[in-house]
Amino acid sequence: MPTIDHAAGFGRTGRRAVLGALSGTLLIAPRMRAAMAADADPWPALAPQIFPDRALEDGTNVLTIDAPYRAEDAAVVPVTLHTTLAADDPRQVRKITLVIDANPSPVAAVFTLEPHAGIDSIATRVRVDDYTNVHAVAELSDGKLYMATRYVKAAGGCSAPALKQTADAIPVGTLRFRELQATDPAQREAQVMVRHPNYSGMQMDQLTRLYIPADFVEKLRIWQGDQLLLTVEGGISISENPSFRFSFKPNEAKTFRVDGSDSDGKHFSGSFPAQDAA
C-alpha cells in the first residue's frame, strides 16, 4: 500500500500527497473527475482502479450495507456492514473494502477480519460529499470478491467544519473501549472510539481562512488477549472522532488491546479489561 512521507510536511503540496496516499485509498485525478461528471455512475471507472484485474460478483448472499437513504448530517453518516454467508458455507470473509463513490478519496476504509474472529458486523460513521452509491466489497478466503451497494443522499460532508478549531485543542489519540453483550450468547460486540479530528484536508479554518492540513487515523489494530481480531485502515472519509463497533467471538482473554497511528506519525495504544475478567 502507498506510504506517506511525514517528513515532507503538510503544506499545499503535502496536502495533495496525503490525500492521494490515504493508506491505500485513491484520489480521483482531474481527468477521472471529468469522465465521472459525464457519467452519472462513477463505479465502472472506479472499480478497475481499486480492484485491478479482479472480477466482482454479486454479493447478495455475502454482505449487506445498512445506511440511511437520506442522511441527517453528511459529516456523520452511520454505515453498518453485515456479512451474510450461510452457516454451512466453509468460506470466511477476510477483508471488506468500503467505497464512497463520489468522495474525493473514494476508499473510506479497509477492514481485515482475522480467521475465526467471528466478526459478522462492523459499524462506523463516514463523511459523504455528494449524492452517491456506497459500495462494500468482501474478499473471501477463496480469493473471490463480492459486492453490495447502497445509495445515500448527502452532500458536503468532507468539507464540513470540524467541531474543534485545531488538532491541538483535542487530546489526539485518546482511546475508549466498551464491550457489549450481543443477542447471540456465543458472540459479543465491542466499540473502539478514537478522539481525533480526522481532518480531511478540505476543511477551512474559520479564523485564518486557510485549509486545515489533512490529519486522520490511518490504522487501528484490535486484539483480544493475544488474538488479533480486526485491522482497520482508514482515510479522510471516516468521520471526526472515529468509532468502530463490531461483533466478535469471545475467548478466555482477560484484556483487550488497541494500537493505532495517524497520518501525521502519531501513535497511540491502550489496554482494557474484558467484561468477564475477575
VEXKOLLUM-6608 format. One line per 8 residues: number of its first residue (from 1); for each residue x, y, z of C-alpha. Coordinates in Angstrom, 1 decimal, always signed. Example, Ala and Ser with C-alpha at 12.3 -4.5 7.8 and 13.67 -1.06 7.14 Angstrom:
BEGIN
1 = +12.3,-4.5,+7.8 ~ +13.7,-1.1,+7.1 $
// end
This chain:
BEGIN
1 = +0.0,+0.0,+0.0 ~ +1.2,+3.6,-0.5 ~ +3.0,+5.2,+2.4 ~ +3.1,+8.8,+3.4 ~ +6.3,+10.8,+3.8 ~ +5.6,+12.6,+7.0 ~ +8.9,+14.5,+6.8 ~ +7.6,+16.3,+3.7 $
9 = +5.2,+18.3,+5.9 ~ +1.6,+19.2,+5.1 ~ +1.7,+22.4,+3.1 ~ -0.2,+22.9,-0.1 ~ +1.8,+20.2,-1.9 ~ +1.9,+18.0,+1.1 ~ -1.9,+18.1,+1.4 ~ -2.3,+16.8,-2.1 $
17 = +0.2,+14.0,-1.4 ~ -1.6,+13.0,+1.8 ~ -5.0,+12.9,+0.1 ~ -3.5,+10.8,-2.7 ~ -2.0,+8.3,-0.4 ~ -4.5,+7.7,+2.4 ~ -3.1,+4.4,+3.3 ~ -4.2,+2.7,+0.2 $
25 = -7.1,+5.0,-0.7 ~ -7.5,+6.7,-4.0 ~ -7.6,+10.3,-5.0 ~ -9.5,+11.0,-8.2 ~ -7.4,+12.7,-10.9 ~ -8.9,+15.7,-12.8 ~ -9.3,+13.6,-16.0 ~ -11.1,+11.0,-13.9 $
33 = -13.4,+13.7,-12.4 ~ -14.3,+14.9,-15.9 ~ -15.1,+11.4,-17.0 ~ -17.2,+10.9,-13.9 ~ -19.1,+14.2,-14.5 ~ -20.2,+12.9,-17.9 ~ -21.2,+9.6,-16.4 ~ -23.7,+9.6,-13.5 $
41 = -22.3,+6.4,-12.2 ~ -18.6,+6.6,-11.4 ~ -18.3,+2.9,-10.2 ~ -17.5,+1.4,-13.6 ~ -14.4,+3.6,-13.8 ~ -13.5,+3.3,-10.1 ~ -13.8,-0.5,-9.7 ~ -10.9,-1.4,-12.0 $
49 = -8.6,+1.1,-10.2 ~ -9.4,-0.1,-6.7 ~ -9.6,-3.8,-7.7 ~ -7.3,-4.1,-10.8 ~ -7.8,-7.3,-12.8 ~ -10.3,-8.7,-10.3 ~ -13.8,-9.8,-11.0 ~ -16.6,-8.5,-8.8 $
57 = -19.5,-10.9,-8.2 ~ -23.0,-10.3,-6.8 ~ -22.7,-10.1,-3.1 ~ -26.4,-10.5,-2.2 ~ -25.7,-13.7,-0.2 ~ -22.4,-12.4,+1.2 ~ -22.9,-9.0,+2.7 ~ -25.3,-6.1,+3.1 $
65 = -24.9,-2.3,+3.8 ~ -27.2,-0.6,+6.3 ~ -27.1,+3.2,+5.8 ~ -29.7,+5.9,+5.7 ~ -31.2,+6.7,+2.3 ~ -31.2,+10.4,+3.2 ~ -28.5,+11.3,+5.9 ~ -29.3,+13.9,+8.6 $
73 = -25.7,+15.0,+8.7 ~ -23.4,+14.4,+5.7 ~ -20.3,+14.6,+8.0 ~ -21.6,+11.8,+10.3 ~ -23.4,+9.2,+8.3 ~ -23.8,+5.8,+10.0 ~ -22.9,+2.7,+8.0 ~ -23.1,-0.9,+9.1 $
81 = -21.7,-3.8,+7.2 ~ -23.2,-7.2,+7.8 ~ -21.8,-10.5,+6.5 ~ -24.5,-12.9,+5.5 ~ -22.7,-16.1,+4.5 ~ -24.7,-19.2,+5.1 ~ -23.8,-21.1,+8.3 ~ -22.7,-24.2,+6.3 $
89 = -20.5,-22.2,+3.9 ~ -16.9,-23.2,+4.7 ~ -15.5,-19.8,+3.4 ~ -14.9,-16.8,+5.6 ~ -14.9,-13.1,+4.9 ~ -11.3,-12.0,+5.2 ~ -11.5,-8.3,+4.1 ~ -14.1,-5.7,+3.4 $
97 = -13.4,-2.5,+1.4 ~ -15.8,+0.4,+2.0 ~ -16.1,+2.7,-1.0 ~ -18.0,+6.0,-1.2 ~ -18.1,+6.6,-4.9 ~ -18.5,+10.3,-5.1 ~ -16.0,+11.3,-2.4 ~ -12.7,+12.9,-3.4 $
105 = -10.9,+9.9,-1.9 ~ -13.5,+7.1,-2.5 ~ -11.9,+4.3,-0.4 ~ -13.2,+5.1,+3.1 ~ -11.7,+2.1,+4.9 ~ -10.4,-1.4,+4.5 ~ -11.3,-3.9,+7.3 ~ -9.2,-7.0,+7.6 $
113 = -11.0,-9.7,+9.6 ~ -8.8,-12.3,+11.2 ~ -9.7,-16.0,+10.8 ~ -12.0,-17.4,+13.5 ~ -12.5,-13.9,+15.0 ~ -16.3,-14.4,+14.5 ~ -16.8,-10.9,+13.1 ~ -20.1,-10.6,+11.1 $
121 = -20.9,-6.9,+11.5 ~ -18.8,-3.7,+11.5 ~ -20.3,-0.2,+12.1 ~ -18.7,+3.2,+11.6 ~ -19.5,+6.8,+10.7 ~ -18.4,+8.4,+7.4 ~ -18.4,+11.6,+5.5 ~ -20.4,+11.8,+2.3 $
129 = -19.6,+14.6,-0.2 ~ -22.4,+14.2,-2.7 ~ -25.4,+12.0,-3.6 ~ -23.7,+8.7,-4.2 ~ -23.7,+4.9,-4.2 ~ -21.8,+3.3,-1.3 ~ -20.1,+0.0,-2.2 ~ -18.8,-2.7,+0.1 $
137 = -16.6,-5.4,-1.4 ~ -15.9,-8.5,+0.5 ~ -12.9,-10.7,-0.2 ~ -13.5,-14.3,+0.9 ~ -11.0,-16.9,+1.9 ~ -11.2,-18.4,-1.6 ~ -9.9,-15.1,-3.0 ~ -13.2,-14.1,-4.7 $
145 = -14.7,-10.6,-4.4 ~ -18.4,-9.9,-3.8 ~ -20.1,-6.5,-4.0 ~ -23.0,-4.9,-2.2 ~ -24.4,-1.4,-3.0 ~ -26.4,+1.2,-1.1 ~ -27.5,+4.7,-2.3 ~ -27.1,+7.6,+0.1 $
153 = -28.3,+11.2,-0.3 ~ -25.9,+13.6,+1.4 ~ -23.6,+16.4,+0.4 ~ -20.7,+18.4,+1.7 ~ -19.6,+16.0,+4.4 ~ -15.9,+16.1,+3.5 ~ -15.6,+19.9,+3.8 ~ -17.9,+20.3,+6.8 $
161 = -16.2,+22.3,+9.7 ~ -14.7,+20.3,+12.4 ~ -16.0,+20.6,+16.0 ~ -12.7,+21.9,+17.1 ~ -10.7,+24.7,+15.5 ~ -7.3,+22.9,+15.6 ~ -6.0,+19.5,+16.3 ~ -4.1,+20.9,+19.3 $
169 = -7.4,+21.5,+21.0 ~ -8.1,+17.8,+21.0 ~ -6.3,+15.2,+23.1 ~ -5.4,+13.3,+19.9 ~ -5.3,+9.5,+20.2 ~ -7.3,+9.2,+23.4 ~ -9.0,+5.7,+23.2 ~ -12.2,+4.5,+24.6 $
177 = -13.3,+0.8,+24.5 ~ -16.5,-0.8,+25.6 ~ -17.7,-4.4,+25.4 ~ -21.4,-5.2,+24.8 ~ -23.5,-8.3,+25.1 ~ -24.8,-9.4,+21.7 ~ -28.2,-11.1,+21.1 ~ -26.3,-14.4,+20.3 $
185 = -24.7,-15.7,+23.6 ~ -21.8,-17.1,+21.6 ~ -20.9,-13.6,+20.4 ~ -20.2,-10.2,+21.9 ~ -19.9,-6.7,+20.5 ~ -17.2,-4.1,+21.1 ~ -16.8,-0.5,+20.2 ~ -13.5,+1.4,+19.8 $
193 = -13.6,+5.2,+19.8 ~ -10.6,+7.4,+19.0 ~ -10.5,+11.1,+20.0 ~ -9.2,+12.6,+16.8 ~ -10.3,+15.4,+14.4 ~ -9.7,+13.2,+11.4 ~ -9.2,+16.3,+9.2 ~ -10.0,+15.7,+5.6 $
201 = -7.7,+18.4,+4.1 ~ -10.8,+20.1,+2.6 ~ -12.0,+21.9,+5.8 ~ -11.2,+25.6,+6.2 ~ -10.0,+27.3,+9.4 ~ -12.7,+29.9,+10.0 ~ -10.1,+32.3,+11.6 ~ -7.2,+32.1,+9.1 $
209 = -9.4,+31.2,+6.0 ~ -6.7,+28.6,+5.2 ~ -7.3,+24.9,+4.6 ~ -6.5,+22.7,+7.6 ~ -3.9,+20.1,+6.6 ~ -5.2,+16.5,+6.4 ~ -4.6,+14.5,+9.6 ~ -6.5,+11.3,+10.0 $
217 = -6.4,+7.9,+11.8 ~ -4.6,+5.7,+9.4 ~ -4.5,+2.3,+11.1 ~ -6.0,+0.6,+14.1 ~ -5.4,-3.0,+15.3 ~ -7.6,-4.6,+17.9 ~ -6.6,-7.7,+20.0 ~ -8.5,-9.9,+22.3 $
225 = -5.7,-11.1,+24.5 ~ -3.0,-12.4,+22.1 ~ -5.6,-12.9,+19.3 ~ -5.7,-10.2,+16.6 ~ -9.3,-9.6,+15.8 ~ -9.5,-6.7,+13.4 ~ -7.3,-4.3,+11.5 ~ -8.8,-1.0,+10.2 $
233 = -7.1,+1.1,+7.6 ~ -8.8,+4.4,+7.3 ~ -8.7,+7.7,+5.3 ~ -10.4,+11.1,+5.2 ~ -13.9,+9.8,+4.6 ~ -14.1,+8.4,+8.2 ~ -15.9,+11.0,+10.4 ~ -14.3,+13.1,+13.2 $
241 = -13.6,+11.1,+16.3 ~ -13.7,+7.7,+14.5 ~ -15.8,+5.0,+16.0 ~ -15.8,+1.3,+15.1 ~ -18.3,-1.2,+16.5 ~ -18.0,-4.9,+15.6 ~ -19.1,-8.3,+16.7 ~ -16.6,-11.0,+17.7 $
249 = -16.4,-14.4,+19.3 ~ -15.2,-14.2,+22.9 ~ -12.3,-16.2,+24.2 ~ -10.8,-16.6,+27.7 ~ -8.7,-13.4,+27.4 ~ -8.7,-11.0,+30.3 ~ -7.8,-7.9,+28.3 ~ -8.3,-6.2,+25.0 $
257 = -5.6,-4.1,+23.4 ~ -5.9,-1.3,+20.8 ~ -2.9,+0.1,+18.8 ~ -3.2,+2.9,+16.3 ~ -1.4,+5.5,+14.3 ~ -2.4,+8.6,+12.3 ~ -1.2,+10.1,+9.0 ~ +1.0,+12.6,+11.0 $
265 = +3.1,+9.9,+12.5 ~ +1.5,+9.9,+16.0 ~ +1.0,+6.5,+17.7 ~ -1.5,+5.6,+20.4 ~ -2.4,+2.5,+22.3 ~ -4.5,+1.3,+25.2 ~ -5.3,-1.9,+27.2 ~ -8.8,-2.5,+28.6 $
273 = -10.2,-5.3,+30.8 ~ -12.5,-7.9,+29.3 ~ -16.1,-7.8,+30.5 ~ -15.8,-11.1,+32.4 ~ -12.3,-10.5,+33.8 ~ -12.1,-11.0,+37.5 $
// end
